């Protein structure tokens, strides 16, 4: 009999999937709650945070940095633009649109930054800096193994 979904013969294989899913769900829920208090979705908050840290970005760079599709980055950016939280960078071209936070976007992110940082610290509480660095490196390695194209800019948009 052929197994439809062969799983490596280690005890950790099924546990890994469940642990990753649970950790993602719980950590995202904590951060989503804070973004919701600021009238933002998790995706919108992630885009604003990325732009606050990195400055003006092309939609392609934004998508790559956040690990989302360019179509999603465009949709999120358009919604934030309608709310006056980001705008097209004057250096943009139609072929390579760039976005940057408006003053209102900067103020919104600065208002919630300390609480977002506190919630992230609570999420990884109990991990040393070295353990957290190792976890991030391992998750990056796992993501690259699952989809080696993640490191490259997506071809859409």
Secondary structure, DSSP 8 states (H G I E B T S, - for coil): ---TT---SSHHHHHHHHHHHHHHHHHHHHHHHHHHHTT--HHHHHHHHHHHHH-SEEHHHHHHHHT--HHHHHHHHHHHHHTTSEEE-TT--SSS-EEEE-HHHHHHHHHHHHHHHHHHHHHTTT--HHHHHHHHHHHHHHHHHH-GGGGS--S--
